[in-house]
Amino acid sequence: MTRPDPESRRNPPGAHLGAGGSAYAFLFFPMAILTVFVLAPTIIGLGLSFFEWKGGPLWTGAGGWNLPTFVGLQHYRSLLSDPDIRHGLINTIAFVVGSVPISVLVAFVLAVAVNSPWFRGKALVRTLLFMPTIVSIVAVGFVWRWVLNDSAGILNWFLSLLGYNDPPNWLADGYWPLFWIVVVQIWRQIGFCLVLYLAALQAVSPSLYEAAAIDGATRLGSVRHITWPMVAPMTAFLMVTGVISALQVFDLVFIMTGENETRYTTVLNLEIFREFSYGSFGYAAAIGVLIFVITIAATALQLAAFGTRHPKAAGRAAK
């Protein structure tokens, strides 16, 4: 029998790549996908925002070239004076402010309650609250559109039983559509936030609560000075990802309002969709860049705010 060469044992196949080479090999495929589907479109969109282009093939045959026309900062100047963009920006910010903090806060309160020893039916509550998160957003939008229908909706039928026979058109009158869109978003997000908070609560040592109880801390004091600081990293994660997601809202607004779009319901991504429909690709790209800048700024501000907070031991739980 031939013994393996000691030199081959010391230098197995692929060893010349080293740890760094193996890491690069594993990173190549996901980085390629990220480059093709995220980085390249971002760069192209940024460049397109400086051009005017109606779309179509670049070469039209007898018609010659159909190249984008450079307009510089014209689209960005138009953004500053466009009332539709102003309304879309205000509504988008209102949607973010109205949905994200409330979702996180309500989910935290529910998670503390569900995680308590006295609570019964934890699995059932988790399932019921998490279900809206996994249901298709299209289905959610159409169901709520039916519930809020001004002529055949369940809500108006229920109000009629109470003697209120002249309700507003919930999806067309004033700020009511935006209000209900925020409500639906909160309803969808609570379950997701709840599950993550419950996972974070499992990492909080029971000894902290025991020590606080010995010191005479109340239940509310323990939640304030132990639970809330200890889940601060999860709160930061939910706030940052929630704001990023809310700034990209489109489908829920589009499905629930349908043809009833007004200046009270338009959002920035809806403006992008409209401009693309009109063939104003450059202007639509400029709106996309605006959303990108707002997202980066909001994320940076939140990371700076939450980065100064660290979980603290609960030796000073309030009485």
Secondary structure, DSSP 8 states (H G I E B T S, - for coil): -----HHHHHS-TTGGGHHHHHHHHHHHHHHHHHIIIIIHHHHHHHHHTTEE---S-SB-GGG-B---EE-TTHHHHHHHH-HHHHHHHHHHHHHHHHHHHHHHHHHHHHHHHHTSTT---HHHHHHHHHHHHHS-HHHHHHHHHHHT-TTT-HHHHHHHHTT------TTTSTTHHHHHHHHHHHHHHHHHHHHHHHHHHTTS-HHHHHHHHHTT--HHHHIIIIIHHHTHHHHHHHHHHHHHHHHT--HHHHHHHTT---TTT--HHHHHHHHHHHT-HHHHHHHHHHHHHHHHHHHHHHHHHHHT-----STT---
